[in-house]
Amino acid sequence: MSEVTQTIISSPCIGVCKMQNAGAVDLCGGCLRTRDEIARWRGGMSEDERLEIMFELPEREKLLQPMQSNGCG
C-alpha cells in the first residue's frame, strides 16, 4: 500500500481579494501580500520564505486605508 503525504502550506489568505495601493506597491486588502507573492506562494517559495512574509504582515496593514465592511475599497 502506498502512503500519501500531504504538505500543508501556511497562508494568510482570508478570501477577500482586492488590490489596494500602499504607496510604492499594491497589496491585497485581505492577505496583505503583493501580486508577486501571491503568484509565487504555492510553487515558488519555501515554507521559510512564506513564514518570513507572514511575520511582516502586521506592519504592512498600517500602510492600507481601512476597507468598507462589505469588502469593497
KEGU-264610 format. One line per 2 residues: number of its first residue (from 1); their letters; for each residue x, y, z of N, C-alpha, C, O, CB. Coordinates in nm, 4 decimals. Glycine has a CB too. Layout:
<sevos>
NUM	A	X Y Z X Y Z X Y Z X Y Z X Y Z; ...
</sevos>
This chain:
<sevos>
1	MS	0.0841 -0.1174 0.0000 0.0000 0.0000 0.0000 0.0889 0.1240 0.0000 0.1838 0.1329 0.0779 -0.0958 -0.0004 0.1216; 0.0585 0.2180 -0.0859 0.1377 0.3401 -0.0905 0.0841 0.4411 0.0097 -0.0358 0.4486 0.0366 0.1378 0.3995 -0.2321
3	EV	0.1752 0.5165 0.0624 0.1392 0.6164 0.1623 0.1332 0.7530 0.0948 0.2262 0.7918 0.0240 0.2407 0.6170 0.2807; 0.0258 0.8245 0.1163 0.0086 0.9577 0.0592 0.0448 1.0600 0.1654 -0.0071 1.0562 0.2769 -0.1372 0.9794 0.0077
5	TQ	0.1334 1.1508 0.1303 0.1675 1.2581 0.2223 0.1110 1.3880 0.1685 0.1103 1.4116 0.0477 0.3207 1.2684 0.2424; 0.0646 1.4705 0.2575 0.0069 1.5984 0.2195 0.0869 1.7079 0.2872 0.1086 1.7043 0.4083 -0.1439 1.6068 0.2578
7	TI	0.1306 1.8051 0.2090 0.2044 1.9171 0.2625 0.1080 2.0310 0.2917 0.0305 2.0718 0.2052 0.3149 1.9619 0.1652; 0.1133 2.0812 0.4124 0.0299 2.1953 0.4485 0.1115 2.3214 0.4255 0.2246 2.3340 0.4724 -0.0199 2.1859 0.5970
9	IS	0.0515 2.4144 0.3521 0.1184 2.5397 0.3211 0.0532 2.6501 0.4034 -0.0678 2.6709 0.3949 0.1115 2.5714 0.1684; 0.1321 2.7200 0.4819 0.0811 2.8325 0.5590 0.0341 2.9408 0.4637 0.0994 2.9673 0.3627 0.1887 2.8873 0.6558
11	SP	-0.0787 3.0038 0.4947 -0.1310 3.1092 0.4087 -0.2105 3.2108 0.4901 -0.2875 3.1735 0.5787 -0.2186 3.0495 0.2979; -0.1919 3.3387 0.4600 -0.2693 3.4428 0.5265 -0.3997 3.4738 0.4527 -0.4725 3.5643 0.4936 -0.1860 3.5690 0.5390
13	CI	-0.4308 3.4015 0.3459 -0.5482 3.4301 0.2636 -0.6764 3.4162 0.3461 -0.6956 3.3177 0.4174 -0.5527 3.3360 0.1414; -0.7644 3.5180 0.3347 -0.8942 3.5139 0.4020 -1.0088 3.5217 0.3007 -1.1250 3.5364 0.3385 -0.9053 3.6290 0.5037
15	GV	-0.9753 3.5119 0.1723 -1.0780 3.5104 0.0686 -1.1337 3.6466 0.0326 -1.2377 3.6545 -0.0327 -1.1889 3.4238 0.1112; -1.0681 3.7535 0.0729 -1.1081 3.8893 0.0370 -0.9975 3.9450 -0.0514 -0.9008 4.0033 -0.0023 -1.1323 3.9801 0.1648
17	CK	-1.0125 3.9265 -0.1815 -0.9057 3.9621 -0.2747 -0.9373 4.0945 -0.3440 -1.0222 4.1011 -0.4329 -0.8855 3.8505 -0.3790; -0.8680 4.1983 -0.3020 -0.8835 4.3295 -0.3634 -0.7519 4.4035 -0.3456 -0.7103 4.4331 -0.2336 -1.0035 4.4096 -0.3005
19	MQ	-0.6875 4.4327 -0.4568 -0.5594 4.5007 -0.4502 -0.5816 4.6480 -0.4149 -0.6704 4.7139 -0.4691 -0.4831 4.4869 -0.5843; -0.4986 4.6978 -0.3225 -0.5046 4.8358 -0.2787 -0.3665 4.8977 -0.2854 -0.2657 4.8302 -0.2647 -0.5617 4.8457 -0.1370
21	NA	-0.3628 5.0275 -0.3144 -0.2361 5.0992 -0.3210 -0.1830 5.1207 -0.1805 -0.2536 5.1690 -0.0919 -0.2524 5.2342 -0.3945; -0.0565 5.0836 -0.1622 0.0098 5.1014 -0.0326 0.1384 5.1794 -0.0515 0.2428 5.1437 0.0032 0.0387 4.9649 0.0344
23	GA	0.1299 5.2860 -0.1292 0.2487 5.3671 -0.1563 0.3232 5.3150 -0.2775 0.2752 5.3270 -0.3902 0.3414 5.3693 -0.0350; 0.4401 5.2573 -0.2549 0.5240 5.2110 -0.3655 0.4792 5.0774 -0.4228 0.5305 5.0347 -0.5263 0.6664 5.2001 -0.3199
25	VD	0.3846 5.0106 -0.3576 0.3441 4.8767 -0.4009 0.1945 4.8582 -0.3750 0.1378 4.9219 -0.2862 0.4267 4.7667 -0.3272; 0.1321 4.7714 -0.4525 -0.0065 4.7340 -0.4276 -0.0080 4.6087 -0.3408 0.0694 4.5155 -0.3627 -0.0837 4.7106 -0.5613
27	LC	-0.0973 4.6079 -0.2421 -0.1136 4.4934 -0.1536 -0.2578 4.4464 -0.1579 -0.3492 4.5268 -0.1761 -0.0719 4.5284 -0.0093; -0.2784 4.3174 -0.1411 -0.4130 4.2631 -0.1300 -0.4713 4.3107 0.0035 -0.4079 4.2960 0.1080 -0.4125 4.1056 -0.1400
29	GG	-0.5907 4.3670 -0.0003 -0.6546 4.4161 0.1211 -0.6928 4.3063 0.2179 -0.7165 4.3335 0.3356 -0.7756 4.4945 0.0859; -0.6995 4.1823 0.1709 -0.7340 4.0702 0.2578 -0.6131 4.0069 0.3239 -0.6091 3.9921 0.4460 -0.8079 3.9662 0.1797
31	CL	-0.5141 3.9693 0.2432 -0.3990 3.8953 0.2976 -0.2726 3.9798 0.3110 -0.1756 3.9370 0.3735 -0.3694 3.7764 0.2101; -0.2735 4.0999 0.2522 -0.1618 4.1948 0.2617 -0.0372 4.1517 0.1837 0.0724 4.2017 0.2091 -0.1249 4.2144 0.4061
33	RT	-0.0538 4.0597 0.0897 0.0598 4.0185 0.0062 0.0600 4.0976 -0.1239 -0.0427 4.1507 -0.1661 0.0546 3.8662 -0.0232; 0.1784 4.1046 -0.1874 0.1894 4.1668 -0.3192 0.1427 4.0676 -0.4253 0.1273 3.9487 -0.3974 0.3356 4.2131 -0.3473
35	RD	0.1203 4.1167 -0.5467 0.0808 4.0272 -0.6569 0.1866 3.9186 -0.6789 0.1536 3.8017 -0.6985 0.0593 4.1081 -0.7879; 0.3129 3.9583 -0.6755 0.4214 3.8619 -0.6964 0.4216 3.7545 -0.5871 0.4397 3.6361 -0.6156 0.5575 3.9344 -0.6997
37	EI	0.4017 3.7961 -0.4638 0.3993 3.6985 -0.3541 0.2826 3.6020 -0.3694 0.2977 3.4820 -0.3467 0.3907 3.7702 -0.2185; 0.1670 3.6535 -0.4076 0.0504 3.5674 -0.4274 0.0780 3.4665 -0.5385 0.0467 3.3482 -0.5252 -0.0749 3.6517 -0.4611
39	AR	0.1370 3.5143 -0.6484 0.1648 3.4268 -0.7629 0.2655 3.3174 -0.7291 0.2529 3.2050 -0.7777 0.2164 3.5090 -0.8798; 0.3643 3.3483 -0.6474 0.4701 3.2517 -0.6150 0.4417 3.1690 -0.4905 0.5179 3.0773 -0.4596 0.6001 3.3236 -0.5970
41	WR	0.3343 3.1988 -0.4183 0.3090 3.1411 -0.2862 0.3123 2.9893 -0.2843 0.3801 2.9307 -0.2000 0.1767 3.1876 -0.2357; 0.2411 2.9248 -0.3746 0.2293 2.7780 -0.3706 0.3448 2.7043 -0.4363 0.3775 2.5929 -0.3953 0.1023 2.7363 -0.4366
43	GG	0.4067 2.7631 -0.5362 0.5076 2.6869 -0.6075 0.6452 2.7488 -0.6141 0.7413 2.6807 -0.6500 0.4618 2.6635 -0.7419; 0.6576 2.8754 -0.5806 0.7859 2.9416 -0.5981 0.8524 2.9869 -0.4707 0.9529 3.0578 -0.4749 0.7690 3.0566 -0.6851
45	MS	0.7972 2.9465 -0.3556 0.8545 2.9877 -0.2273 0.8682 2.8688 -0.1341 0.7909 2.7732 -0.1395 0.7683 3.0963 -0.1618; 0.9677 2.8778 -0.0497 0.9821 2.7762 0.0546 0.8910 2.8141 0.1720 0.8435 2.9274 0.1799 1.1321 2.7633 0.1011
47	ED	0.8674 2.7206 0.2613 0.7861 2.7496 0.3797 0.8531 2.8574 0.4644 0.7840 2.9404 0.5234 0.7638 2.6213 0.4636; 0.9854 2.8579 0.4716 1.0564 2.9614 0.5472 1.0311 3.0998 0.4872 1.0122 3.1965 0.5611 1.2074 2.9318 0.5500
49	ER	1.0305 3.1102 0.3538 1.0018 3.2382 0.2887 0.8588 3.2828 0.3184 0.8347 3.4001 0.3466 1.0238 3.2277 0.1365; 0.7642 3.1891 0.3120 0.6250 3.2227 0.3414 0.6097 3.2716 0.4858 0.5412 3.3707 0.5110 0.5343 3.1007 0.3166
51	LE	0.6729 3.2026 0.5793 0.6640 3.2419 0.7197 0.7275 3.3785 0.7441 0.6779 3.4563 0.8257 0.7308 3.1370 0.8079; 0.8362 3.4080 0.6743 0.9006 3.5383 0.6866 0.8066 3.6497 0.6413 0.7964 3.7533 0.7071 1.0304 3.5418 0.6049
53	IM	0.7386 3.6286 0.5296 0.6427 3.7272 0.4800 0.5271 3.7414 0.5788 0.4848 3.8530 0.6090 0.5898 3.6869 0.3399; 0.4759 3.6296 0.6292 0.3644 3.6353 0.7234 0.4022 3.7117 0.8504 0.3170 3.7768 0.9109 0.3183 3.4940 0.7590
55	FE	0.5273 3.7043 0.8907 0.5760 3.7787 1.0070 0.5704 3.9294 0.9815 0.5498 4.0068 1.0750 0.7196 3.7361 1.0418; 0.5889 3.9723 0.8548 0.5892 4.1138 0.8167 0.4486 4.1719 0.7978 0.4335 4.2940 0.7941 0.6681 4.1316 0.6892
57	LP	0.3472 4.0888 0.7860 0.2126 4.1354 0.7506 0.1524 4.2377 0.8473 0.0886 4.3318 0.8000 0.1213 4.0183 0.7421; 0.1682 4.2258 0.9780 0.1108 4.3285 1.0661 0.1618 4.4700 1.0357 0.0860 4.5663 1.0468 0.1416 4.2944 1.2105
59	ER	0.2868 4.4831 0.9982 0.3409 4.6149 0.9626 0.2817 4.6649 0.8310 0.2580 4.7847 0.8154 0.4942 4.6089 0.9523; 0.2581 4.5750 0.7374 0.2003 4.6130 0.6088 0.0585 4.6655 0.6242 0.0160 4.7543 0.5503 0.2015 4.4947 0.5138
61	EK	-0.0141 4.6106 0.7200 -0.1529 4.6513 0.7414 -0.1634 4.8012 0.7687 -0.2626 4.8642 0.7322 -0.2139 4.5726 0.8576; -0.0626 4.8577 0.8320 -0.0611 5.0001 0.8638 -0.0533 5.0875 0.7387 -0.0852 5.2062 0.7446 0.0555 5.0312 0.9552
63	LL	-0.0113 5.0303 0.6256 0.0040 5.1054 0.5005 -0.1271 5.1225 0.4241 -0.1358 5.2072 0.3352 0.1044 5.0364 0.4119; -0.2289 5.0435 0.4575 -0.3539 5.0441 0.3823 -0.4616 5.1265 0.4515 -0.4663 5.1360 0.5742 -0.4031 4.9024 0.3618
65	QP	-0.5481 5.1856 0.3696 -0.6689 5.2514 0.4205 -0.7651 5.1422 0.4620 -0.7682 5.0375 0.3973 -0.7338 5.3470 0.3133; -0.8438 5.1612 0.5668 -0.9417 5.0590 0.6055 -1.0423 5.0329 0.4933 -1.0872 5.1263 0.4268 -1.0156 5.1019 0.7332
67	MQ	-1.0771 4.9066 0.4724 -1.1757 4.8724 0.3706 -1.3145 4.8838 0.4314 -1.3319 4.8707 0.5526 -1.1514 4.7295 0.3142; -1.4137 4.9087 0.3450 -1.5523 4.9147 0.3910 -1.5939 4.7772 0.4403 -1.5323 4.6773 0.4033 -1.6472 4.9638 0.2780
69	SN	-1.6955 4.7705 0.5214 -1.7385 4.6440 0.5803 -1.7859 4.5415 0.4771 -1.7880 4.4217 0.5052 -1.8487 4.6698 0.6788; -1.8240 4.5884 0.3571 -1.8688 4.4935 0.2550 -1.7518 4.4397 0.1727 -1.7737 4.3673 0.0755 -1.9710 4.5599 0.1627
71	GC	-1.6289 4.4733 0.2094 -1.5120 4.4225 0.1392 -1.4720 4.5042 0.0185 -1.3718 4.4741 -0.0464 -1.5364 4.2835 0.0970; -1.5484 4.6067 -0.0125 -1.5164 4.6913 -0.1272 -1.4418 4.8145 -0.0791 -1.4833 4.8815 0.0155 -1.6446 4.7315 -0.2046
73	G	-1.3298 4.8431 -0.1467 -1.2455 4.9537 -0.1055 -1.3036 5.0842 -0.1332 -1.2423 5.1867 -0.1032 -1.1170 4.9463 -0.1686
</sevos>
